[in-house]
Amino acid sequence: MAENAKLKNAKKEVVGRYQQAEKEVKKLQRELTTLEDQSKEIRKATDLAMLDFPHTDEGREYLEGYWESHLLDY
């Protein structure tokens, strides 16, 4: 009887850990999706900005500085 109780408690603990891990995976998947979306937006904006800028070192340096300062907010 005592072994059955131990097994039931162990099963509950394992199930609880598994459910918690599933929640964490879902949370991380949402965060990844958000980061992927932000990355796409940044790439689009950079491409558009490069169309407006001459392809010079000065233009690239400006954009690199802009995006670095923008990304520090995240």
Distance bins in CASP14 RR format, pairs under 12 A and 6 or more apart:
PFRMAT RR
TARGET T0000
AUTHOR 0000-0000-0000
RMODE 2
METHOD distances of the structure
MODEL  1
1 7 0 0 0 0 0 1 0 0 0 0 0
1 8 0 0 0 0 0 1 0 0 0 0 0
2 8 0 0 0 0 0 1 0 0 0 0 0
2 9 0 0 0 0 0 1 0 0 0 0 0
3 9 0 0 0 0 0 1 0 0 0 0 0
3 10 0 0 0 0 0 1 0 0 0 0 0
4 10 0 0 0 0 0 1 0 0 0 0 0
4 11 0 0 0 0 0 1 0 0 0 0 0
5 11 0 0 0 0 0 1 0 0 0 0 0
5 12 0 0 0 0 0 1 0 0 0 0 0
6 12 0 0 0 0 0 1 0 0 0 0 0
6 13 0 0 0 0 0 1 0 0 0 0 0
7 13 0 0 0 0 0 1 0 0 0 0 0
7 14 0 0 0 0 0 1 0 0 0 0 0
8 14 0 0 0 0 0 1 0 0 0 0 0
8 15 0 0 0 0 0 1 0 0 0 0 0
9 15 0 0 0 0 0 1 0 0 0 0 0
9 16 0 0 0 0 0 1 0 0 0 0 0
10 16 0 0 0 0 0 1 0 0 0 0 0
10 17 0 0 0 0 0 1 0 0 0 0 0
11 17 0 0 0 0 0 1 0 0 0 0 0
11 18 0 0 0 0 0 1 0 0 0 0 0
12 18 0 0 0 0 0 1 0 0 0 0 0
12 19 0 0 0 0 0 1 0 0 0 0 0
13 19 0 0 0 0 0 1 0 0 0 0 0
13 20 0 0 0 0 0 1 0 0 0 0 0
14 20 0 0 0 0 0 1 0 0 0 0 0
14 21 0 0 0 0 0 1 0 0 0 0 0
15 21 0 0 0 0 0 1 0 0 0 0 0
15 22 0 0 0 0 0 1 0 0 0 0 0
16 22 0 0 0 0 1 0 0 0 0 0 0
16 23 0 0 0 0 1 0 0 0 0 0 0
16 24 0 0 0 0 0 1 0 0 0 0 0
17 23 0 0 0 0 0 1 0 0 0 0 0
17 24 0 0 0 0 0 1 0 0 0 0 0
18 24 0 0 0 0 0 1 0 0 0 0 0
18 25 0 0 0 0 0 1 0 0 0 0 0
19 25 0 0 0 0 0 1 0 0 0 0 0
19 26 0 0 0 0 0 1 0 0 0 0 0
20 26 0 0 0 0 0 1 0 0 0 0 0
20 27 0 0 0 0 0 1 0 0 0 0 0
21 27 0 0 0 0 0 1 0 0 0 0 0
21 28 0 0 0 0 0 1 0 0 0 0 0
22 28 0 0 0 0 0 1 0 0 0 0 0
22 29 0 0 0 0 0 1 0 0 0 0 0
23 29 0 0 0 0 0 1 0 0 0 0 0
23 30 0 0 0 0 0 1 0 0 0 0 0
24 30 0 0 0 0 0 1 0 0 0 0 0
24 31 0 0 0 0 0 1 0 0 0 0 0
25 31 0 0 0 0 0 1 0 0 0 0 0
25 32 0 0 0 0 0 1 0 0 0 0 0
26 32 0 0 0 0 0 1 0 0 0 0 0
26 33 0 0 0 0 0 1 0 0 0 0 0
27 33 0 0 0 0 0 1 0 0 0 0 0
27 34 0 0 0 0 0 1 0 0 0 0 0
28 34 0 0 0 0 0 1 0 0 0 0 0
28 35 0 0 0 0 0 1 0 0 0 0 0
29 35 0 0 0 0 0 1 0 0 0 0 0
29 36 0 0 0 0 0 1 0 0 0 0 0
30 36 0 0 0 0 0 1 0 0 0 0 0
30 37 0 0 0 0 0 1 0 0 0 0 0
31 37 0 0 0 0 0 1 0 0 0 0 0
31 38 0 0 0 0 0 1 0 0 0 0 0
31 74 0 0 0 0 0 1 0 0 0 0 0
32 38 0 0 0 0 0 1 0 0 0 0 0
32 39 0 0 0 0 0 1 0 0 0 0 0
33 39 0 0 0 0 0 1 0 0 0 0 0
33 40 0 0 0 0 0 1 0 0 0 0 0
34 40 0 0 0 0 0 1 0 0 0 0 0
34 41 0 0 0 0 0 1 0 0 0 0 0
34 74 0 0 0 0 1 0 0 0 0 0 0
35 41 0 0 0 0 0 1 0 0 0 0 0
35 42 0 0 0 0 0 1 0 0 0 0 0
35 71 0 0 0 0 0 1 0 0 0 0 0
35 74 0 0 0 0 1 0 0 0 0 0 0
36 42 0 0 0 0 0 1 0 0 0 0 0
36 43 0 0 0 0 0 1 0 0 0 0 0
37 43 0 0 0 0 0 1 0 0 0 0 0
37 44 0 0 0 0 0 1 0 0 0 0 0
38 44 0 0 0 0 0 1 0 0 0 0 0
38 45 0 0 0 0 0 1 0 0 0 0 0
38 67 0 0 0 0 0 1 0 0 0 0 0
38 70 0 0 0 0 0 1 0 0 0 0 0
38 71 0 0 0 0 1 0 0 0 0 0 0
38 73 0 0 0 0 0 1 0 0 0 0 0
38 74 1 0 0 1 0 0 0 0 0 0 0
39 45 0 0 0 0 0 1 0 0 0 0 0
39 46 0 0 0 0 0 1 0 0 0 0 0
39 67 0 0 0 0 0 1 0 0 0 0 0
39 71 0 0 0 0 0 1 0 0 0 0 0
39 74 0 0 0 0 0 1 0 0 0 0 0
40 46 0 0 0 0 0 1 0 0 0 0 0
40 47 0 0 0 0 0 1 0 0 0 0 0
41 47 0 0 0 0 0 1 0 0 0 0 0
41 48 0 0 0 0 0 1 0 0 0 0 0
41 67 0 0 0 0 0 1 0 0 0 0 0
41 70 0 0 0 0 0 1 0 0 0 0 0
41 71 0 0 0 0 0 1 0 0 0 0 0
41 74 0 0 0 0 0 1 0 0 0 0 0
42 48 0 0 0 0 0 1 0 0 0 0 0
42 49 0 0 0 0 0 1 0 0 0 0 0
42 63 0 0 0 0 0 1 0 0 0 0 0
42 64 0 0 0 0 0 1 0 0 0 0 0
42 66 0 0 0 0 0 1 0 0 0 0 0
42 67 1 0 0 1 0 0 0 0 0 0 0
42 68 0 0 0 0 0 1 0 0 0 0 0
42 70 1 0 0 1 0 0 0 0 0 0 0
42 71 1 0 0 1 0 0 0 0 0 0 0
42 74 0 0 0 0 0 1 0 0 0 0 0
43 49 0 0 0 0 0 1 0 0 0 0 0
43 50 0 0 0 0 0 1 0 0 0 0 0
43 63 0 0 0 0 0 1 0 0 0 0 0
43 67 0 0 0 0 0 1 0 0 0 0 0
44 50 0 0 0 0 0 1 0 0 0 0 0
44 51 0 0 0 0 0 1 0 0 0 0 0
45 51 0 0 0 0 0 1 0 0 0 0 0
45 52 0 0 0 0 0 1 0 0 0 0 0
45 63 0 0 0 0 1 0 0 0 0 0 0
45 66 0 0 0 0 1 0 0 0 0 0 0
45 67 0 0 0 0 1 0 0 0 0 0 0
45 70 0 0 0 0 1 0 0 0 0 0 0
45 71 0 0 0 0 0 1 0 0 0 0 0
46 52 0 0 0 0 0 1 0 0 0 0 0
46 53 0 0 0 0 0 1 0 0 0 0 0
46 59 0 0 0 0 0 1 0 0 0 0 0
46 60 0 0 0 0 0 1 0 0 0 0 0
46 62 0 0 0 0 0 1 0 0 0 0 0
46 63 1 0 0 1 0 0 0 0 0 0 0
46 64 0 0 0 0 1 0 0 0 0 0 0
46 65 0 0 0 0 0 1 0 0 0 0 0
46 66 0 0 0 0 1 0 0 0 0 0 0
46 67 1 0 0 1 0 0 0 0 0 0 0
46 68 0 0 0 0 0 1 0 0 0 0 0
46 70 0 0 0 0 0 1 0 0 0 0 0
46 71 0 0 0 0 0 1 0 0 0 0 0
47 53 0 0 0 0 0 1 0 0 0 0 0
47 63 0 0 0 0 0 1 0 0 0 0 0
48 63 0 0 0 0 0 1 0 0 0 0 0
49 55 0 0 0 0 0 1 0 0 0 0 0
49 59 0 0 0 0 1 0 0 0 0 0 0
49 60 0 0 0 0 0 1 0 0 0 0 0
49 62 0 0 0 0 1 0 0 0 0 0 0
49 63 1 0 1 0 0 0 0 0 0 0 0
49 64 0 0 0 0 0 1 0 0 0 0 0
49 65 0 0 0 0 0 1 0 0 0 0 0
49 66 0 0 0 0 1 0 0 0 0 0 0
49 67 0 0 0 0 1 0 0 0 0 0 0
49 70 0 0 0 0 0 1 0 0 0 0 0
50 56 0 0 0 0 0 1 0 0 0 0 0
50 59 0 0 0 0 1 0 0 0 0 0 0
50 60 0 0 0 0 1 0 0 0 0 0 0
50 62 0 0 0 0 0 1 0 0 0 0 0
50 63 1 0 0 1 0 0 0 0 0 0 0
50 64 0 0 0 0 0 1 0 0 0 0 0
50 66 0 0 0 0 0 1 0 0 0 0 0
50 67 0 0 0 0 0 1 0 0 0 0 0
51 59 0 0 0 0 0 1 0 0 0 0 0
51 63 0 0 0 0 0 1 0 0 0 0 0
52 59 0 0 0 0 1 0 0 0 0 0 0
52 62 0 0 0 0 0 1 0 0 0 0 0
52 63 0 0 0 0 0 1 0 0 0 0 0
53 59 1 0 1 0 0 0 0 0 0 0 0
53 60 1 0 0 1 0 0 0 0 0 0 0
53 61 0 0 0 0 0 1 0 0 0 0 0
53 62 1 0 0 1 0 0 0 0 0 0 0
53 63 1 0 0 1 0 0 0 0 0 0 0
53 64 0 0 0 0 0 1 0 0 0 0 0
53 66 0 0 0 0 0 1 0 0 0 0 0
54 60 0 0 0 0 0 1 0 0 0 0 0
54 62 0 0 0 0 0 1 0 0 0 0 0
54 63 0 0 0 0 0 1 0 0 0 0 0
55 63 0 0 0 0 0 1 0 0 0 0 0
56 62 0 0 0 0 1 0 0 0 0 0 0
56 63 0 0 0 0 0 1 0 0 0 0 0
57 63 0 0 0 0 0 1 0 0 0 0 0
57 64 0 0 0 0 0 1 0 0 0 0 0
58 64 0 0 0 0 0 1 0 0 0 0 0
58 65 0 0 0 0 0 1 0 0 0 0 0
59 65 0 0 0 0 0 1 0 0 0 0 0
59 66 0 0 0 0 1 0 0 0 0 0 0
60 66 0 0 0 0 0 1 0 0 0 0 0
60 67 0 0 0 0 0 1 0 0 0 0 0
61 67 0 0 0 0 0 1 0 0 0 0 0
61 68 0 0 0 0 0 1 0 0 0 0 0
62 68 0 0 0 0 0 1 0 0 0 0 0
62 69 0 0 0 0 0 1 0 0 0 0 0
63 69 0 0 0 0 0 1 0 0 0 0 0
63 70 0 0 0 0 0 1 0 0 0 0 0
64 70 0 0 0 0 0 1 0 0 0 0 0
64 71 0 0 0 0 0 1 0 0 0 0 0
65 71 0 0 0 0 1 0 0 0 0 0 0
65 72 0 0 0 0 0 1 0 0 0 0 0
66 72 0 0 0 0 0 1 0 0 0 0 0
66 73 0 0 0 0 0 1 0 0 0 0 0
67 73 0 0 0 0 0 1 0 0 0 0 0
67 74 0 0 0 0 0 1 0 0 0 0 0
68 74 0 0 0 0 0 1 0 0 0 0 0
END
